[in-house]
């Protein structure tokens, strides 16, 4: 299968002030977030991307544009509503410090599969739609560009954590063990028999080895020899 790079948007004005932005409009990258997105774009510049797909929210589209600015031939990023932020309902727009006093907060930490945000979405529904979207795009990219193709999905922290939990074979209740920082890149390859996670939450380092694609087949016993640069 193709290889997907899951990129979280860069830091936003809401992130910097400890506000749960959710799906609110007008939440954009701050100066730090723009710098982070530019670094991610530079890291991916050596990798010819078959596609870039984005959440429709402004902060993700801004991050996607920083990636596209370093890709001479990749088409503009289409948006997919299934990659959008979780619908936090009545939690949206509130301070995280205030939310931490709510009874639901402890359930979000310990049993997210049981969480339904008041007036919003369940975390299980968020994971289901996001994983389905990633697998759908991945199959389409491979069908058009071949199994060595690499593409990017730009989304949100909890969404990407839930996708990674699925890829790692983890129950959603364990997904808080995964960290996904602003503008970080995580690398997943879906296979016919097994999904392979090549990296999580990286915000630095050379990614040029992805230009050769990621190997399919059985996992190397002992860990193998690692990646070779093109």
Secondary structure, 3 states (H helix, E strand, C coil): CCEEEEEECCCEHHHHHCECCCCCCCCCECHHHHHHHHHHHHHHCCCCCCEEEECCCHHHHHHHHHHHCCCCCCCCCEECHHHCCCCCHHHCCCEHHHHCCCHHHHHHHHCHHHCECCCCCEHHHHHHHHHHHHHHHHHHHHHHHCCCCEEEEEECHHHHHHHHHHHCCCCHHHHHHCCCCCCCEEEEECCCCCCEEEEEEECCCCCHHHHHCCCCCCCCHHHCCCCCCC
